[in-house]
Amino acid sequence: MATPHASAVLALIASVHPEPRGNPRGLVQVLKDTARDVHGNATPVLSATDTSPGDANGLPCTTGYCHLGGPAVSDIDAYGAGIVDAGRAVGAAWTMHAARLSRC
């Protein structure tokens, strides 16, 4: 669900601050700059070699990738730039737009 959420917040940023509408990199930069940092991911990767029966359902796992195992996924791979914060992103866009208006 990350893509729909990020896309919606980008639309909100563009609705509040018209200047970056034609500048996708600028829009994405606002999104990244206002994302919440997350650290300490503990979710391990899927194991390609684990073909033991399924966890709770007991179904066979003939293809692998059925169970989690091994070291945790790195924070950057799990969370990228962070968790989207719509309130922070829109607030930052509004502040930038208001500052631009005050210079006019």
Secondary structure, DSSP 8 states (H G I E B T S, - for coil): -HHHHHHHHHHHHHHH--GGGG-HHHHHHHHHHHSB-------EEE-SS--S--SSS----SSS--SEEEEE--HHHHHTT-B--HHHHHHHHHHHHHHHHHH-
